[in-house]
Amino acid sequence: MSHTSTLLFIGDSITDGNRGRNNDPNHILGHGFVFMIAGRLGLELGGEAPLVVNRGVSGDRASDLYGRWNEDCLAVKPDIVSILVGVNDALAVVAGDDRGASDRFERAYGHLLEETRLALPQARIVLCEPFTLRTPATEDRWAAWEPKMAEYRRTVRSLADRHRAVFVPLQDLFDAACSRGPAEFWLWDGVHPTAAGHELIARRWMDRVWSPSQAR
């Protein structure tokens, strides 16, 4: 099947969704919000739906994305590239991991956006806001964890403004959802979404990024 456009999702484990590493269509998109968005677009657009590619990798930081940006993003030549990253950068800093000795989040993120604008000037760039919730799993380091994540949320919004990207806010969505169920119902460990949490992301992404006029 030929596709009229290509939609690339890239990021950490939240995007990865335990995706397959071969061409098996049952597993190639993982079991998270990427799969949900692809299903929705496929149902709505049929044969005119974009090709959806998932290049999320569990454990990735912004600098890891940047290290593979040529092969994982630019070589794919996406019409839309959607990025969700930040939680592993924050974890490395908060946990005192050697990988967090230098906080490269903003620098690495900015570099990959600059290269995308140069190499793919017509591509739409979508930056998804990193998020977290206070659960038993995040409780111990919450005093350090939440300020760092809040800093990264401000950074991503600023990067979206500077690089003319679509910003998809997500923290407010999860905060509001906690009025309908405990935090771990949405993010089972304060970081990784449950099925319901992935559905929240998928709906917000569709609302902010996709509209009938953008279907092609």
C-alpha positions as CSV (number, residue, x, y, z in Angstrom):
1,M,0.0,0.0,0.0
2,S,1.3,3.5,-0.8
3,H,0.8,6.2,1.7
4,T,0.3,9.9,1.1
5,S,2.3,11.0,4.1
6,T,4.5,9.6,7.0
7,L,3.9,10.3,10.7
8,L,6.9,9.5,13.0
9,F,6.6,9.1,16.7
10,I,9.9,9.1,18.7
11,G,10.8,9.2,22.4
12,D,11.3,6.9,25.3
13,S,9.5,3.9,26.7
14,I,6.1,5.7,26.8
15,T,6.3,5.9,23.0
16,D,8.1,2.6,22.6
17,G,5.2,0.7,24.1
18,N,7.1,-2.6,23.8
19,R,7.0,-2.3,20.0
20,G,8.3,-5.0,17.8
21,R,11.7,-4.7,16.1
22,N,10.6,-6.4,12.8
23,N,7.8,-5.8,10.3
24,D,5.2,-7.8,12.0
25,P,2.1,-5.5,11.7
26,N,0.6,-6.9,15.0
27,H,3.5,-5.5,17.1
28,I,5.4,-2.9,15.1
29,L,3.7,0.0,16.7
30,G,3.7,-1.2,20.3
31,H,0.6,-1.2,22.6
32,G,0.4,2.5,23.6
33,F,-0.8,5.8,22.4
34,V,1.0,5.4,19.0
35,F,-1.0,2.3,18.3
36,M,-4.2,4.0,19.3
37,I,-3.6,7.1,17.1
38,A,-2.7,4.8,14.2
39,G,-5.9,2.9,14.6
40,R,-8.0,6.0,14.8
41,L,-6.4,7.5,11.7
42,G,-6.7,4.3,9.8
43,L,-10.4,4.0,10.6
44,E,-11.2,7.6,9.7
45,L,-9.1,7.8,6.6
46,G,-8.9,4.3,5.2
47,G,-6.4,4.0,2.4
48,E,-5.6,7.7,2.7
49,A,-4.2,7.2,6.2
50,P,-0.6,8.2,6.8
51,L,2.2,5.6,7.3
52,V,2.8,5.6,11.1
53,V,6.3,4.8,12.2
54,N,7.3,4.2,15.9
55,R,11.0,4.8,16.7
56,G,10.6,5.1,20.5
57,V,13.3,3.4,22.6
58,S,12.9,2.6,26.3
59,G,15.3,4.4,28.5
60,D,16.1,7.1,26.0
61,R,17.1,10.7,27.0
62,A,17.1,13.7,24.6
63,S,20.8,13.1,24.0
64,D,20.1,9.4,23.0
65,L,17.6,10.6,20.5
66,Y,20.1,13.1,19.1
67,G,22.7,10.4,18.7
68,R,20.5,8.4,16.4
69,W,18.6,11.3,14.8
70,N,19.9,10.8,11.3
71,E,18.8,7.2,11.0
72,D,15.7,7.3,13.3
73,C,14.2,10.5,12.1
74,L,15.8,12.3,9.1
75,A,16.3,9.2,7.0
76,V,12.6,8.4,7.5
77,K,11.6,11.8,5.9
78,P,8.5,12.2,8.0
79,D,5.8,14.8,7.1
80,I,5.1,15.0,10.9
81,V,7.5,14.1,13.6
82,S,6.1,13.8,17.2
83,I,8.6,13.8,20.1
84,L,7.9,12.8,23.8
85,V,11.0,12.7,25.9
86,G,12.3,14.0,29.3
87,V,11.5,11.6,32.1
88,N,14.8,9.6,31.7
89,D,16.8,12.9,31.6
90,A,15.1,13.9,34.9
91,L,15.6,10.5,36.4
92,A,19.4,10.5,35.7
93,V,19.8,13.9,37.3
94,V,17.6,13.2,40.4
95,A,19.1,9.7,41.0
96,G,22.6,11.0,40.7
97,D,23.3,8.6,37.8
98,D,26.5,9.2,35.9
99,R,24.5,9.9,32.8
100,G,23.0,12.9,34.6
101,A,26.3,14.5,35.6
102,S,25.7,17.1,32.9
103,D,22.1,18.0,32.3
104,R,21.9,18.0,28.5
105,F,18.2,18.0,28.1
106,E,17.7,21.5,26.6
107,R,20.9,21.5,24.6
108,A,20.4,18.1,23.0
109,Y,16.7,18.7,22.4
110,G,17.5,22.0,20.8
111,H,20.1,20.5,18.5
112,L,17.8,17.8,17.1
113,L,15.1,20.4,16.4
114,E,17.6,22.7,14.6
115,E,18.8,19.8,12.5
116,T,15.2,18.8,11.7
117,R,14.4,22.3,10.5
118,L,17.4,22.3,8.3
119,A,17.0,18.8,6.8
120,L,13.2,18.7,6.7
121,P,12.0,22.3,6.4
122,Q,8.5,21.4,5.4
123,A,7.9,18.9,8.2
124,R,5.5,19.6,11.1
125,I,7.2,19.1,14.4
126,V,5.1,18.2,17.5
127,L,6.5,18.4,21.0
128,C,4.6,16.5,23.7
129,E,4.9,17.7,27.2
130,P,6.7,15.3,29.7
131,F,4.5,14.4,32.7
132,T,4.5,12.7,36.0
133,L,2.2,12.0,38.9
134,R,2.9,11.4,42.6
135,T,2.5,7.7,43.4
136,P,4.2,5.4,45.8
137,A,6.8,4.7,43.1
138,T,7.8,8.4,42.8
139,E,7.2,9.4,46.5
140,D,10.7,8.9,47.8
141,R,12.3,11.4,45.4
142,W,9.3,13.6,44.8
143,A,10.8,16.8,46.3
144,A,13.6,16.6,43.7
145,W,11.7,14.9,40.9
146,E,8.7,17.3,40.5
147,P,10.8,20.5,40.2
148,K,13.0,19.0,37.6
149,M,10.0,17.8,35.6
150,A,8.4,21.2,35.9
151,E,11.6,22.7,34.6
152,Y,11.5,20.4,31.6
153,R,7.9,21.1,30.9
154,R,8.7,24.8,30.7
155,T,11.7,24.0,28.5
156,V,9.6,22.0,26.0
157,R,7.0,24.7,25.7
158,S,9.8,27.2,25.1
159,L,11.4,25.0,22.5
160,A,8.1,24.6,20.7
161,D,7.8,28.4,20.5
162,R,11.3,28.9,19.3
163,H,11.2,26.2,16.6
164,R,7.6,26.8,15.4
165,A,6.4,23.4,16.6
166,V,3.0,22.3,17.8
167,F,3.0,21.9,21.6
168,V,0.8,19.2,23.1
169,P,0.2,19.8,26.9
170,L,-0.2,16.7,28.9
171,Q,0.4,17.4,32.6
172,D,-2.8,19.3,33.0
173,L,-4.6,16.3,31.5
174,F,-3.3,13.8,34.0
175,D,-3.7,16.2,36.9
176,A,-7.4,16.6,36.0
177,A,-7.8,12.9,35.5
178,C,-6.9,12.3,39.2
179,S,-10.3,13.6,40.1
180,R,-11.8,10.5,38.5
181,G,-9.3,7.9,39.8
182,P,-6.1,7.7,41.8
183,A,-2.8,8.7,40.1
184,E,-1.7,5.1,39.6
185,F,-4.9,4.4,37.7
186,W,-3.5,6.7,34.9
187,L,0.3,6.3,35.5
188,W,0.9,3.0,37.3
189,D,4.3,4.0,38.6
190,G,3.9,7.8,38.3
191,V,5.6,7.7,34.9
192,H,4.3,5.0,32.6
193,P,0.7,5.2,31.4
194,T,-1.9,2.5,31.9
195,A,-4.2,1.7,29.0
196,A,-6.4,4.6,30.2
197,G,-3.4,6.9,30.4
198,H,-2.4,6.1,26.9
199,E,-5.9,6.8,25.7
200,L,-5.7,10.3,27.4
201,I,-2.5,11.0,25.4
202,A,-4.0,9.8,22.2
203,R,-7.1,11.9,22.5
204,R,-5.2,15.1,23.4
205,W,-2.7,14.5,20.5
206,M,-5.5,14.1,18.0
207,D,-7.2,17.2,19.3
208,R,-4.1,19.4,19.1
209,V,-2.4,18.0,16.0
210,W,-5.0,16.4,13.7
211,S,-8.1,18.0,12.2
212,P,-10.1,17.3,9.1
213,S,-8.1,20.0,7.2
214,Q,-4.9,18.2,8.1
215,A,-6.0,14.8,6.9
216,R,-4.2,14.0,3.7
